[in-house]
Amino acid sequence: MTDTSSTALLIVNLGTPEAPTPRAVRRYLAEFLHDHRVVQLTRWLWCPLLHFIILPLRGPKAAAKYASIWMPEGSPLAVYTRRLAGAVQDRLPGWRVQDAMRYGEPSIGSRLQAWRAEGVQKVVVLPLYPQYSTTTTESVRDVVTREARGLDVRFIEDYPVDPGWVAAVVGSIRSWRAEHGAGEHLLFSYHGLPQRLARNGDPYPQRCEASTRAIVQALGLRDGEWTLTYQSRFGKERWLEPATDTTLQAMAARGVRRVDVVCPGFAVDCLETLEEIAMQNAELFHEAGGEALRYIPCLNDAPAHADALAALARRGADQAA
């Protein structure tokens, strides 16, 4: 077993603007969209397009969306990630547990630098991406590799069918449906990815399918009672299909009135779940003839979620470097 006296756990999420303002959103998006893992266009072509067209246009629109979901304590993604880290800390006495963001603050580099100065020897890095992708997980690894000199790092690549995590998701769906009743259909919506990346070997779609199969099997759902889709398309190239929005429109058109939506690719609630799914897609579904799109919240800082991540961290600390 690992010696926990000098072990730390870094829970890493994507990131979020510091405020729901155009300036803060542009600053966040500039860092996010400069990552070559996210946008792989030639820099001389992409940078002028980003800074002179995309950011000026998207900044104010995105800021309004963030403002619609902002919590008194800040961005939901930051608030829930911080709470989750605290809940995991309670389950790992003797460890140091903190959260960090791939883009924005608190940065991965600043956390690792502080721990190095404090004498931490081993760091377990847990990206909050249950399903591995080169666009997310590998981007975190890029920074960790660059910033973790002198530290013994154990990197948890993903956990798409981890029994503890699957049980937490299943439990949350069952609890929500017990309280609100079950809709006619359960829709699994994951963040999308350009088809080009999947064709080039990114295993993300297979990871999403594996997670969905594990959850569906545990719930005892039959074929026809659930659907897997992908959301958050950006740009003009083809993304993974079927798309969440067009699938919901098709469901409404064929007479489905109540759809429950769960987003197992997101560890905590954020813009893509609270605004894109629970607001935008709910309105779209209603306009297409549906009665109600009911969003089932992410695991956030639920005890079962913290239990699952703490167990992952313990196993990660004991794995070979």
C-alpha positions in Angstrom: 0.0 0.0 0.0 1.1 3.6 -0.7 2.5 5.9 2.0 -0.2 8.6 2.1 1.9 11.1 4.3 3.4 12.7 1.2 0.7 11.8 -1.4 -1.5 14.4 -3.2 -4.5 14.1 -5.5 -5.1 16.6 -8.2 -8.6 16.6 -9.5 -8.6 18.4 -12.9 -11.6 19.8 -14.7 -11.8 21.7 -18.0 -12.1 25.2 -16.8 -14.4 28.2 -16.8 -14.4 32.0 -17.0 -13.8 33.8 -13.7 -16.9 36.0 -14.3 -19.9 36.0 -16.7 -18.6 39.0 -18.6 -17.4 39.3 -22.2 -13.9 40.2 -21.2 -13.5 37.2 -18.8 -15.1 34.8 -21.3 -12.9 36.0 -24.2 -9.8 35.5 -22.0 -10.9 32.0 -21.1 -11.9 31.0 -24.6 -8.6 32.4 -26.0 -6.6 29.9 -23.8 -9.0 27.1 -24.4 -9.1 27.5 -28.2 -5.4 28.1 -28.5 -4.8 24.5 -27.3 -3.6 22.4 -30.4 -5.4 19.4 -28.9 -8.7 21.3 -29.2 -8.2 23.0 -32.5 -5.7 21.5 -34.9 -5.6 24.1 -37.6 -2.4 25.8 -38.6 -1.7 28.6 -36.2 -1.1 31.3 -38.8 -4.6 30.6 -40.1 -6.4 29.9 -36.8 -5.0 32.7 -34.6 -6.2 35.7 -36.7 -9.6 33.9 -37.2 -9.9 33.3 -33.4 -8.9 36.8 -32.2 -10.5 39.0 -34.9 -13.7 37.1 -35.6 -14.6 34.3 -33.2 -13.8 35.9 -29.9 -15.3 39.3 -30.6 -18.5 37.6 -31.8 -18.7 34.7 -29.3 -17.6 36.6 -26.2 -20.7 38.6 -25.5 -23.1 35.7 -26.5 -21.3 33.2 -24.3 -21.1 35.7 -21.4 -24.9 36.0 -21.5 -25.2 32.2 -21.4 -22.9 32.0 -18.4 -24.8 34.7 -16.6 -28.0 32.6 -17.0 -26.5 29.8 -14.9 -24.1 31.7 -12.6 -24.3 30.8 -8.9 -23.8 33.1 -5.9 -20.5 31.4 -5.3 -19.4 31.6 -8.9 -19.4 29.4 -12.0 -21.2 26.1 -11.4 -18.3 24.1 -12.9 -15.9 25.7 -10.4 -18.2 25.6 -7.5 -19.1 21.9 -7.9 -15.5 20.9 -8.7 -14.3 22.6 -5.5 -17.0 21.0 -3.4 -16.2 17.6 -5.0 -12.5 18.0 -4.1 -13.5 18.8 -0.6 -15.7 15.7 -0.4 -12.9 13.5 -1.7 -10.5 15.0 0.8 -12.8 13.9 3.6 -12.4 10.3 2.3 -8.6 10.5 2.0 -7.3 11.4 5.4 -3.5 12.0 5.2 -3.7 13.0 1.6 -3.7 16.5 0.1 -6.6 16.9 -2.3 -7.1 19.9 -4.5 -8.8 20.9 -7.7 -7.3 22.5 -10.7 -8.4 23.6 -14.2 -6.8 22.8 -17.5 -7.7 26.4 -18.7 -8.0 29.2 -16.2 -7.5 29.2 -12.5 -6.5 27.4 -10.3 -3.9 26.2 -12.8 -2.4 22.8 -12.9 1.1 24.3 -12.8 0.5 26.4 -9.7 -0.9 23.5 -7.8 2.1 21.2 -8.7 4.6 24.0 -8.0 3.1 24.6 -4.5 3.1 20.9 -3.7 6.7 20.5 -4.8 7.7 23.3 -2.5 5.8 21.7 0.4 7.7 18.4 0.0 5.0 16.3 -1.7 6.5 13.3 -3.4 3.7 11.5 -5.1 0.9 13.1 -7.1 -2.1 11.2 -8.4 -3.7 13.2 -11.3 -7.4 12.5 -11.9 -8.9 14.3 -14.9 -12.7 14.6 -14.5 -13.3 13.1 -17.9 -14.8 9.6 -17.4 -14.3 8.8 -21.1 -10.8 9.3 -22.5 -10.2 11.6 -25.5 -7.1 13.1 -27.0 -8.8 16.5 -26.9 -9.3 16.4 -23.1 -7.4 13.8 -21.2 -4.2 14.1 -23.3 -4.3 17.9 -23.0 -4.2 17.5 -19.2 -1.3 15.1 -19.6 0.6 17.6 -21.7 0.6 20.1 -18.9 1.3 17.6 -16.2 4.3 16.3 -18.1 5.6 19.8 -18.6 5.0 21.0 -15.0 5.6 17.9 -12.8 9.4 17.7 -12.8 10.7 16.1 -9.7 7.3 14.6 -8.7 6.3 10.9 -8.9 3.1 11.2 -10.9 0.4 8.5 -11.4 -2.1 9.5 -14.1 -5.6 8.1 -14.1 -6.5 7.9 -17.8 -10.2 7.4 -17.5 -12.9 5.4 -15.8 -15.7 4.7 -18.3 -16.9 1.5 -16.7 -15.5 1.8 -13.2 -18.0 -0.1 -11.0 -18.1 2.6 -8.3 -18.7 5.4 -10.9 -21.3 3.4 -12.8 -23.1 2.6 -9.6 -23.1 6.4 -8.7 -24.6 7.3 -12.1 -27.2 4.5 -11.9 -28.1 5.6 -8.4 -28.6 9.2 -9.4 -30.9 8.3 -12.3 -33.0 5.9 -10.1 -33.3 8.5 -7.3 -34.3 11.3 -9.7 -36.9 9.1 -11.4 -38.2 7.9 -8.1 -38.9 11.5 -7.2 -40.1 12.8 -10.5 -41.4 9.8 -12.3 -39.8 8.2 -15.4 -40.1 9.8 -18.8 -41.0 7.8 -21.9 -37.3 7.7 -23.0 -33.8 8.1 -21.5 -31.4 10.1 -23.6 -27.6 9.9 -22.9 -26.0 13.1 -24.2 -22.2 13.3 -24.4 -20.0 16.1 -25.5 -19.3 15.8 -29.2 -16.1 15.3 -31.2 -15.2 15.9 -34.8 -15.6 12.7 -36.8 -12.2 13.2 -38.2 -10.6 12.6 -34.8 -12.5 9.4 -34.3 -11.5 8.2 -37.7 -7.8 8.9 -36.8 -8.0 6.7 -33.7 -9.4 8.7 -30.9 -11.3 6.1 -28.8 -13.8 8.5 -27.3 -16.9 7.2 -29.0 -16.1 3.6 -27.9 -15.6 4.9 -24.3 -19.0 6.7 -24.4 -20.7 3.5 -25.8 -19.1 1.4 -23.1 -20.3 3.8 -20.3 -23.8 3.8 -21.7 -24.0 0.0 -22.0 -22.8 -0.4 -18.4 -25.4 2.1 -17.1 -28.2 0.7 -19.3 -27.5 -2.8 -18.2 -27.5 -1.9 -14.5 -30.7 0.0 -14.9 -32.3 -2.9 -16.7 -33.4 -0.8 -19.7 -34.5 -2.5 -22.9 -33.6 -1.5 -26.5 -35.9 1.3 -27.6 -36.0 2.8 -24.1 -32.8 4.8 -24.4 -30.6 6.5 -27.0 -27.0 7.8 -27.1 -26.3 11.2 -28.7 -23.6 13.9 -28.9 -24.0 17.6 -28.2 -22.0 20.8 -28.5 -21.1 20.9 -32.1 -18.7 23.7 -33.2 -17.6 24.7 -36.7 -18.6 23.3 -40.0 -17.0 19.9 -40.1 -19.0 16.8 -39.3 -19.1 15.7 -35.7 -20.1 12.5 -34.0 -23.7 11.4 -34.6 -26.5 11.2 -33.8 -26.7 14.8 -32.6 -28.7 15.5 -29.4 -30.7 18.4 -30.8 -31.8 16.7 -34.0 -32.6 13.5 -32.1 -34.9 15.4 -29.7 -36.7 17.1 -32.6 -37.2 13.7 -34.3 -38.5 12.2 -31.0 -41.0 15.1 -30.6 -42.1 14.7 -34.2 -43.0 11.0 -33.7 -45.0 11.7 -30.6 -42.6 11.2 -27.7 -43.8 13.7 -25.1 -41.5 13.3 -22.1 -37.7 12.7 -22.4 -35.3 12.4 -19.5 -31.7 13.5 -20.3 -28.5 12.5 -18.5 -25.0 13.6 -19.3 -22.5 10.9 -18.0 -19.6 12.5 -19.8 -19.7 15.5 -17.4 -18.6 15.0 -13.9 -20.2 18.2 -12.6 -22.8 20.6 -14.0 -21.6 23.3 -16.3 -22.6 25.5 -19.3 -23.1 22.5 -21.5 -25.5 20.8 -19.2 -27.4 23.6 -17.4 -27.7 26.0 -20.4 -27.3 23.9 -23.5 -29.3 20.9 -22.4 -31.7 22.1 -19.6 -32.5 25.4 -21.4 -31.7 25.4 -25.1 -32.6 21.8 -25.9 -35.6 21.8 -23.6 -37.0 24.8 -25.5 -36.1 23.1 -28.8 -37.9 19.9 -27.8 -41.0 21.9 -26.7 -41.1 23.9 -29.9 -41.0 20.6 -31.9 -44.0 19.3 -30.1 -42.6 17.6 -27.0 -44.2 18.2 -23.6 -41.1 18.2 -21.3 -37.4 17.5 -21.5 -36.3 16.8 -17.9 -32.6 17.1 -17.2 -31.1 14.7 -14.6 -28.3 16.6 -12.9 -24.6 15.5 -12.9 -23.2 13.7 -10.0 -21.5 16.9 -8.7 -20.4 16.5 -5.1 -22.8 13.6 -4.3 -21.4 11.2 -1.7 -21.4 8.3 -4.1 -19.4 10.3 -6.6 -16.8 11.2 -4.0 -16.6 7.6 -2.9 -15.9 6.4 -6.4 -13.2 9.0 -7.1 -11.5 8.3 -3.7 -11.4 4.6 -4.6 -9.9 5.4 -8.0 -7.3 7.6 -6.4 -6.3 4.9 -3.9 -5.9 2.4 -6.7 -4.0 4.9 -8.8 -1.5 5.6 -6.1 -0.7 2.0 -5.9 -0.3 1.4 -9.6 3.1 1.2 -11.2 4.5 4.5 -12.4 
